[in-house]
Amino acid sequence: MKNGLLSIGKMAELNHTTIATLRLYDKEGLLKPTYTDPETGYRYYDIQKNARLDMIQYMKELGMSLSEIRSVFESKDLARIESILSEKNEQIYQEISELKIQQNAVERSIRALERYRKSPVRGTISLEFIDRRYIWAIPCPVNFYEGSLADYEDCLTELRNALIRNQIPEIHTYSTGTSIRQTDFESRTFTADRIFIMGDYALYKSRKDLAILDAGMYACIYADSYDDEVSYADRLFEYCRENNYYISGDYICEVLSEFNVFDENRRHMFLRLQIPVRFRK
């Protein structure tokens, strides 16, 4: 200690910070030393400087940048603090919302992987009760059933572009599906109608343009190749006809899982083809 002053090292130690931090605060004009030795350049601080240092640290904990803190000190205006903190509050709220969207997407991915591991083998037909789902859809720009996988990729690209235009997080594009109208499917006409994302309840509540897929019984068949969809859908239709099931809605091809870690040259999709059914009395 020099004449009752604290060395920069002691000041840092007492306040659980670093010498480099105190030097930075000096450089930024936030906390000037009480005395700087002209020969050695050593900085010394009065114990009363702790109050200003505490304020700096507190403002940093509130998320304020050093430049914002400096502007408050220069203005000596409490209204300036309130204005900055109001902006920080809005920023934090937005970050929380974005993190919640990300968390929901992570949880959907975990469920998708679990469902992939526990789903029946390809070609298995089953009757399943599926809970209510929420979709955001656009018309398919091309009928990819008459084309190739490249046409399906074009539909996905248009879906992503539409999501961006409508300010919907693109992370939802990793839970997608397509549909064929009931009348077309029953006539065995494969005409792609809609391509959509499977949203969650939070997205549904925050927007007015999501449609609902009602809960109900579905005849389902599982496939692990894009190329198998049409032949497997034909098998599913025959299964419903043979069991005298009444088709009660549009045909859906849902991408249950798409983690392209096995082959970089093709999509690794695990699909659940599904038809909503009712039982004839």
Helices and strands as residue ranges (DSSP letters): E 6-7, H 8-14, H 19-27, E 35-36, E 43-45, H 49-61, H 66-75, H 78-118, E 125-130, E 133-139, G 144-146, H 149-165, G 170-174, E 176-180, H 182-186, E 194-199, H 201-206, E 211-213, E 216-223, G 226-228, H 229-242, E 245-247, E 251-258, E 269-279
